[in-house]
Amino acid sequence: MRKDWMLIGCLTLALPLILGAGLPTLGPVPAPTPRAEDPSPRAGSEPAAYPDQPLKVPVPPAKPDPARTDKAAQEPAAPASSAPPAPSEKHTPTEHLAKDQDLGGSDALAARDRSEIAKEEPEAFAACIGALKAIGARFLEIDRIEDGQTCGIDKPIELDTVLPGIRLEPKGILRCETALQLALMTRDMLRPAADAAFPGRPKLTAIRQASTYICRNRNSADDGKVSEHAYGNAIDIAGLRFGNEEMPVMIARQDDGTSEAAFQRAFNAIACLYFTTVLSPGSDATHQDHMHLDVITRRGGFRYCR
């Protein structure tokens, strides 16, 4: 009997579940905390894909500085640059001197004022005169030459005989140093080279010059740099004389196998051992029929041989 009552009680408890009434509630469920809304929502914008991320708070624009002008306030500040500053366009005096080139080499004389005639050092001049006399040259020491502000020679000489038996035709006015280099070249190299090249000819008896001292610009131009002839530093050689036979200096082409061409090529090379500038025949448009030699001083002993 007792078992029957227990069965009836169990059925009574299970009946609401069978009829779909569901289990009794456990109490009210709290509603979720609402999220803060975007203070500046955009119409039609999509909901955030990640609602748990913090919101970006907009930063208000900076107020314009009342001390600046309206135009300056509207212009954005220039962006900072990490690039190094551009090198200066200015040149040092050394760079200027290096650019003042004379026939391919930096002219040391460009640094000083060429408007004044360079003075000869007494000891160097005395040594040069002594060497010229010892080598057998004949010359006269003449008065200082001053032609205006740019031309002249402090202690000029008039050279008549380069070596015993070899004259300078016509006589030429030069600095002693120029005359000495001409005499040394003739004694040590030019005369022996002529003897080797022309064994059947008479001995070398004269050097024919086309220009020594003259007050003019380079290549006789109307303007530009002053010629080394204007300082007594240069001589132009137009030819040589062997006895009564004249031999003009010539353009020595490489394919010319004559003894005259071989001698001329040797002459061109020999001259650059004694002179710092050698412009051989054919070297440019203004040196077609003569050789230019000068003793201009350049940095580092630079020589221009063409």
C-alpha positions as CSV (number, residue, x, y, z in Angstrom):
1,M,0.0,0.0,0.0
2,R,2.8,2.3,0.9
3,K,4.6,1.5,-2.4
4,D,1.5,2.5,-4.3
5,W,1.4,5.9,-2.6
6,M,5.1,6.5,-3.4
7,L,4.5,5.7,-7.1
8,I,1.5,8.1,-7.2
9,G,3.8,10.9,-5.7
10,C,6.5,10.4,-8.3
11,L,3.9,10.5,-11.2
12,T,2.5,13.7,-9.7
13,L,5.9,15.4,-9.7
14,A,6.8,14.2,-13.3
15,L,3.4,15.2,-14.8
16,P,4.3,19.0,-15.4
17,L,7.4,18.1,-17.3
18,I,5.5,15.7,-19.5
19,L,2.9,18.3,-20.2
20,G,5.6,20.9,-21.3
21,A,5.3,23.3,-18.3
22,G,9.2,23.2,-17.9
23,L,11.3,23.4,-14.8
24,P,10.7,26.1,-12.3
25,T,12.8,29.3,-12.8
26,L,15.8,29.9,-10.6
27,G,15.2,33.7,-10.4
28,P,15.6,36.8,-12.6
29,V,18.7,36.9,-14.9
30,P,20.4,40.4,-14.8
31,A,20.4,42.4,-18.0
32,P,23.9,43.0,-19.7
33,T,25.6,46.3,-19.0
34,P,25.0,48.6,-22.0
35,R,28.3,49.7,-23.9
36,A,29.1,53.4,-24.3
37,E,28.1,54.7,-27.7
38,D,30.6,56.4,-30.2
39,P,30.2,60.1,-29.5
40,S,30.5,60.8,-33.2
41,P,28.7,58.0,-35.0
42,R,28.7,57.9,-38.8
43,A,25.4,57.3,-40.5
44,G,25.2,53.9,-42.0
45,S,28.4,52.7,-40.3
46,E,28.8,49.1,-39.6
47,P,28.9,47.8,-36.0
48,A,32.4,47.3,-34.6
49,A,33.7,43.9,-35.5
50,Y,35.4,43.6,-32.1
51,P,33.0,45.2,-29.5
52,D,35.4,44.5,-26.6
53,Q,38.1,46.8,-27.9
54,P,38.4,50.2,-26.3
55,L,37.0,53.2,-28.2
56,K,39.3,55.8,-29.8
57,V,38.7,59.2,-28.3
58,P,39.2,62.0,-30.9
59,V,41.9,64.6,-30.0
60,P,40.6,68.2,-30.4
61,P,42.6,70.4,-32.9
62,A,45.2,72.7,-31.4
63,K,44.2,76.3,-31.1
64,P,46.0,78.7,-33.5
65,D,48.7,80.9,-32.0
66,P,47.3,84.5,-32.0
67,A,50.8,85.9,-32.4
68,R,51.2,84.4,-35.9
69,T,49.7,85.8,-39.0
70,D,46.7,84.2,-40.5
71,K,48.7,82.9,-43.5
72,A,51.4,81.5,-41.2
73,A,48.8,79.8,-39.0
74,Q,47.2,78.1,-42.0
75,E,50.5,76.8,-43.3
76,P,51.6,73.4,-41.9
77,A,55.0,73.2,-40.2
78,A,57.8,71.9,-42.4
79,P,58.6,68.2,-41.7
80,A,61.8,67.5,-39.9
81,S,64.5,66.1,-42.1
82,S,67.3,63.9,-41.1
83,A,69.3,64.5,-44.3
84,P,72.7,66.2,-43.9
85,P,72.9,69.8,-45.0
86,A,74.0,70.4,-48.6
87,P,77.7,71.2,-49.1
88,S,78.6,74.8,-49.4
89,E,79.1,76.3,-52.9
90,K,82.0,78.3,-51.6
91,H,85.6,77.3,-52.5
92,T,88.7,77.6,-50.5
93,P,91.5,79.7,-51.9
94,T,93.4,76.5,-52.6
95,E,90.5,75.3,-54.7
96,H,90.4,78.6,-56.6
97,L,94.1,78.2,-57.2
98,A,93.8,74.6,-58.5
99,K,91.2,75.8,-61.0
100,D,93.4,78.5,-62.3
101,Q,95.2,76.1,-64.6
102,D,97.9,77.0,-67.0
103,L,98.2,74.6,-69.9
104,G,97.1,71.6,-67.8
105,G,99.0,72.3,-64.6
106,S,98.2,74.4,-61.5
107,D,100.1,77.7,-61.9
108,A,101.9,78.6,-58.7
109,L,102.4,82.1,-60.1
110,A,98.7,82.6,-60.2
111,A,98.7,83.1,-56.4
112,R,100.7,86.3,-56.5
113,D,100.0,89.6,-58.0
114,R,101.2,89.5,-61.5
115,S,100.6,93.3,-61.9
116,E,104.0,93.8,-60.4
117,I,107.2,92.6,-62.0
118,A,108.7,89.8,-60.0
119,K,112.0,90.7,-58.4
120,E,115.0,88.4,-59.0
121,E,116.6,87.0,-55.8
122,P,120.2,88.4,-55.8
123,E,121.9,85.1,-54.9
124,A,119.9,83.1,-57.4
125,F,120.5,85.6,-60.1
126,A,124.3,85.7,-59.4
127,A,124.5,81.9,-59.6
128,C,122.6,81.9,-62.9
129,I,124.9,84.5,-64.4
130,G,127.9,82.5,-63.2
131,A,126.6,79.3,-64.8
132,L,125.9,81.1,-68.1
133,K,129.5,82.4,-68.2
134,A,130.9,79.0,-67.3
135,I,129.0,77.3,-70.2
136,G,130.4,79.8,-72.7
137,A,127.3,81.8,-73.4
138,R,127.7,85.4,-74.5
139,F,125.2,88.0,-73.3
140,L,124.8,91.5,-71.9
141,E,123.0,92.5,-68.7
142,I,120.7,95.3,-69.6
143,D,118.4,97.7,-67.7
144,R,115.2,96.7,-66.0
145,I,112.3,96.6,-68.3
146,E,108.9,97.9,-67.3
147,D,106.1,98.0,-69.9
148,G,103.0,99.2,-68.0
149,Q,101.7,97.3,-65.0
150,T,101.9,93.8,-66.4
151,C,105.0,93.3,-68.5
152,G,108.6,93.5,-67.7
153,I,111.8,91.9,-66.4
154,D,113.6,92.9,-63.2
155,K,117.1,91.8,-64.4
156,P,117.0,91.1,-68.2
157,I,119.8,89.9,-70.3
158,E,120.3,90.1,-74.1
159,L,121.5,86.7,-75.3
160,D,123.8,86.6,-78.3
161,T,125.6,83.2,-78.2
162,V,124.0,80.1,-76.6
163,L,127.2,78.1,-76.7
164,P,130.6,78.7,-78.3
165,G,129.9,78.3,-82.0
166,I,126.1,78.3,-81.7
167,R,124.5,81.7,-81.9
168,L,120.9,82.8,-81.1
169,E,119.6,84.5,-84.3
170,P,118.5,87.2,-83.8
171,K,119.6,88.2,-80.3
172,G,116.9,87.8,-77.7
173,I,116.0,89.4,-74.4
174,L,115.2,86.9,-71.7
175,R,115.5,86.2,-68.0
176,C,118.7,84.6,-67.1
177,E,117.0,81.3,-66.0
178,T,115.4,81.0,-69.5
179,A,118.7,81.5,-71.2
180,L,120.5,79.1,-69.0
181,Q,118.0,76.3,-69.6
182,L,118.3,76.9,-73.4
183,A,122.1,76.7,-73.1
184,L,122.1,73.5,-71.0
185,M,119.6,71.8,-73.3
186,T,121.7,72.7,-76.4
187,R,124.9,71.5,-74.9
188,D,123.7,68.3,-73.3
189,M,121.0,67.0,-75.7
190,L,120.2,69.1,-78.8
191,R,123.7,69.2,-80.3
192,P,124.5,65.5,-79.7
193,A,121.0,64.5,-81.1
194,A,121.7,66.6,-84.2
195,D,125.1,65.0,-84.7
196,A,123.5,61.5,-84.4
197,A,120.6,62.4,-86.8
198,F,122.6,64.2,-89.5
199,P,126.1,62.8,-89.6
200,G,126.6,64.2,-93.1
201,R,125.6,67.8,-92.3
202,P,127.7,70.6,-90.9
203,K,127.6,71.1,-87.2
204,L,124.8,73.0,-85.5
205,T,125.7,76.7,-85.7
206,A,122.6,78.7,-84.8
207,I,119.2,78.5,-83.2
208,R,116.6,80.6,-85.0
209,Q,114.2,82.3,-82.6
210,A,110.8,83.8,-83.5
211,S,110.1,85.5,-80.2
212,T,111.7,86.2,-76.8
213,Y,110.6,89.1,-74.6
214,I,107.4,90.8,-75.9
215,C,104.6,92.4,-74.0
216,R,101.4,90.6,-75.1
217,N,98.7,88.2,-74.1
218,R,99.0,84.4,-74.8
219,N,98.7,83.6,-78.5
220,S,98.6,87.4,-79.1
221,A,94.9,87.4,-78.1
222,D,93.1,90.7,-77.3
223,D,92.3,89.6,-73.8
224,G,93.0,86.8,-71.4
225,K,96.1,85.8,-69.5
226,V,99.4,87.5,-70.1
227,S,102.0,85.5,-72.0
228,E,105.1,84.2,-70.4
229,H,107.0,86.1,-73.1
230,A,105.9,89.2,-71.3
231,Y,108.0,88.2,-68.2
232,G,111.1,86.9,-70.1
233,N,110.2,83.3,-69.3
234,A,109.7,82.1,-72.9
235,I,111.3,81.6,-76.2
236,D,109.9,80.5,-79.5
237,I,112.2,78.5,-81.8
238,A,111.4,78.6,-85.5
239,G,114.4,76.6,-86.9
240,L,118.0,75.5,-86.7
241,R,120.9,76.3,-88.9
242,F,123.7,73.9,-89.9
243,G,126.4,75.9,-91.5
244,N,124.6,77.8,-94.2
245,E,121.7,75.3,-94.3
246,E,118.4,76.2,-92.7
247,M,116.2,73.5,-91.2
248,P,112.8,74.8,-89.9
249,V,111.2,73.0,-87.0
250,M,108.5,70.8,-88.3
251,I,105.3,68.8,-87.4
252,A,106.7,65.3,-86.8
253,R,104.0,62.8,-87.7
254,Q,104.3,59.3,-86.2
255,D,104.2,57.7,-89.6
256,D,107.0,59.9,-90.9
257,G,110.2,57.7,-90.8
258,T,112.6,60.3,-92.1
259,S,115.6,61.4,-90.0
260,E,114.2,64.9,-89.9
261,A,111.0,63.7,-88.3
262,A,112.9,61.4,-85.9
263,F,115.1,64.3,-84.9
264,Q,112.1,66.6,-84.3
265,R,110.4,64.0,-82.1
266,A,113.6,63.7,-80.1
267,F,113.8,67.6,-79.9
268,N,110.2,67.7,-78.5
269,A,111.0,65.2,-75.8
270,I,114.4,66.7,-75.0
271,A,113.0,70.2,-74.5
272,C,110.6,69.0,-71.7
273,L,113.6,67.9,-69.6
274,Y,114.7,71.6,-69.3
275,F,111.5,73.6,-69.8
276,T,108.2,73.3,-67.9
277,T,106.1,74.1,-71.0
278,V,106.7,72.7,-74.4
279,L,104.3,73.3,-77.3
280,S,105.7,71.5,-80.3
281,P,104.9,72.3,-83.9
282,G,101.4,71.1,-84.7
283,S,100.3,71.0,-81.0
284,D,97.6,73.5,-81.6
285,A,96.4,76.1,-84.2
286,T,98.8,78.8,-83.1
287,H,101.9,76.6,-82.9
288,Q,102.2,75.1,-86.4
289,D,105.6,76.5,-87.5
290,H,107.5,77.0,-84.3
291,M,108.2,75.5,-80.8
292,H,107.2,77.4,-77.6
293,L,109.4,76.8,-74.5
294,D,109.0,78.5,-71.1
295,V,110.1,78.1,-67.5
296,I,106.8,78.9,-65.7
297,T,106.8,77.6,-62.1
298,R,104.0,75.1,-61.2
299,R,103.2,73.3,-58.0
300,G,104.8,69.9,-57.6
301,G,107.2,70.4,-60.5
302,F,104.4,69.8,-63.1
303,R,105.4,70.0,-66.7
304,Y,103.2,70.3,-69.8
305,C,104.7,68.7,-72.9
306,R,102.6,68.6,-76.0
